Amino acid sequence: MEKRVLVLNLDHSPVAVVPVNKAIVLCLLEKANVLTTYELLQIRTVSRSFAYPAVIRLNQYKSIPFRGVLLNRTNLFRRDNGECQYCGSKRHLTIDHIVPKSKGGKTNWTNLVTACNRCNVNKGDKTPEQAGLALRSEPFKPSLSYFLAEYAERQAEEWLPFLPSRVRTDC
């Protein structure tokens, strides 16, 4: 699997994750500088050899419109570490509204959690308190940096010094 490259804005805020060929082009056109590389990896052409970039920084600040993290099943399961937020099970997962929709609960990051089928059925059309259940962690709206840090912990530890730690952001 090809390693990806983290692109930072001039102020060191994360902008994107791109394939290596895009990162090299940005650097060759002097639109970005390499901040760190993947050790032991190189890109070879017929006549040249390049260090494999891990993190690059743009040379000019780019105003990027705010793009929040998309609320979908995959991202919700990622935020909740793929486990039921009531019992910790990792099997037969579904999505649960903490405050049921029938009681005015919204479909948003702070009202949705991952739940196993059994806990979801036991909870039914009640709040966790009414059903005698307790949340293992408080639901929150994750930021792009949160998911990038998660990726970096698994795939690209070279990114970690350039990202905030995987902390919650309630913005």
JOMOPE-V134589 format. One record per run of one state. SS is the DSSP state (hx for helix, st for strand, lp for the rest). FROM is the first residue (numbers start at 0). TO is the last residue. If there is no record, write none. Layout:
BEGIN
SS | FROM | TO
SS | FROM | TO
END
This chain:
BEGIN
lp | 0 | 2
st | 3 | 7
lp | 8 | 12
st | 13 | 18
hx | 19 | 27
lp | 28 | 30
st | 31 | 43
lp | 44 | 47
st | 48 | 57
lp | 58 | 71
hx | 72 | 78
lp | 79 | 91
st | 92 | 96
lp | 97 | 99
hx | 100 | 102
lp | 103 | 110
st | 111 | 115
hx | 116 | 122
lp | 123 | 126
hx | 127 | 130
lp | 131 | 142
hx | 143 | 154
lp | 155 | 155
hx | 156 | 161
lp | 162 | 170
END
